[in-house]
Amino acid sequence: MTDSTKLESRAASVGLPFAAIVLAMLPAVLDQTILATALPVIASDLGSLTDLSWIVTAYVVAAAGGLMTLAMAAVGDLVAPRERGRYQGYIAATFAVATIVGPLVGG
């Protein structure tokens, strides 16, 4: 096999697992941005604004700490070093889309 054939077969084997990672990340990030936008209204309806910062911090640290670490570890395992920047760009694009859409949905 030539080098280009090896790269093409490697890219084909990465596609489905990477798509699963991105599709799992999108709703999780959307959930974070929706919650961040809607939480002050939810907290005022419940009558307690004092614990708002603790709730947001705990939620984001638990979700962002595991989510981003898992995604980058999976990219490091699945993708050759030469191609990692492109795949990490796809992850960043997913975060960008969720950052724009989430507050619109949560507001």
N, C-alpha and C positions, 0 to 999 in steps of 0.2 A: 504494500500500500504506500502511496505517496503521502507526503506531509499534508497536502490539501485534502486528500481523501480522509485522513485521520481526523483533521479538524472538522470536516463536515459531519462525520459520524459522531464525533464528540458533541458537536453543537446540537445534533438531532436528539441525542440521549439526554441532554440538559434541558431541552425545551419543555417537556411535560412536568418534570419536578419543579422547575423554576416557575412555570405558570401557576402551579399549585401554591407555591410560596406567595407569589404576588396576589393571587386571588384570596388567600387567607389573610394577608396583611390589609388589603383594601377595606373590608368591613370593620376590622379592628381599629384602624386609624380613623375611619369615618365615625365609629362609635366614640372615640376619644374627642374628636372635634365637635361632634353633636353634643356630647355631655358637657364639654367646657362652655359651650354657648348657652345651653339650656339650664345648667345647674343653678345659677343665681335665682331664676324664676322658680325652679323646683324647691330650692331651699327656703325662699320667702313664703311659698305656699305651705311649706311644712312648719314655718315659724322659727327657723334656726339658721341664721347667717353666720354664727360664730365658728362653726366647724367646717365651713366651706373650704378653706385653704387646706385643711387636713384631708378632706375627702378627695379633692382634686390631686393633691400631691401623692397620696397613697395609690390612687387609681392609675395615674400616669406612670409612676415609677414601676408598679407591678406590671402594667401592660407594656410600656415603652421599653423597660429594662429587659424583659424576656423576648419581646417581639423583635426588636432591632438586633439583639445579639443572635437570636436564632436565625434570622434571615441572613445576616452577614456570615455566620458560620456555615450555613448551607451553601451560600455562594462560594465561599472558600473551599468547600469540599467538592462541589459539583463542577466548578468552572476552572479552567486553566488560568494561571496567573496573568497571562497575556490578555485574556478576555474579561477579567473581573471588573475593570472600570466600566465597561459597557453595561454589564448586568447590574452593577450597583447604581448606575444611572437610571435603569429601569425602575429600581426600587425607589430612588429619589423622585422619579416622575409619579409613581403611585402615591407617595406622600404628598406631592404638590397637588395632585387632583383631589385627594381627600381633604387637604387643607382649604381648598377653595369651596368644595361642595358641602363639607360638613357643617360649617357655620350657617350656610344658607338653609340647610335642612333643620338644624337645631334652633334657628332663630324663629 
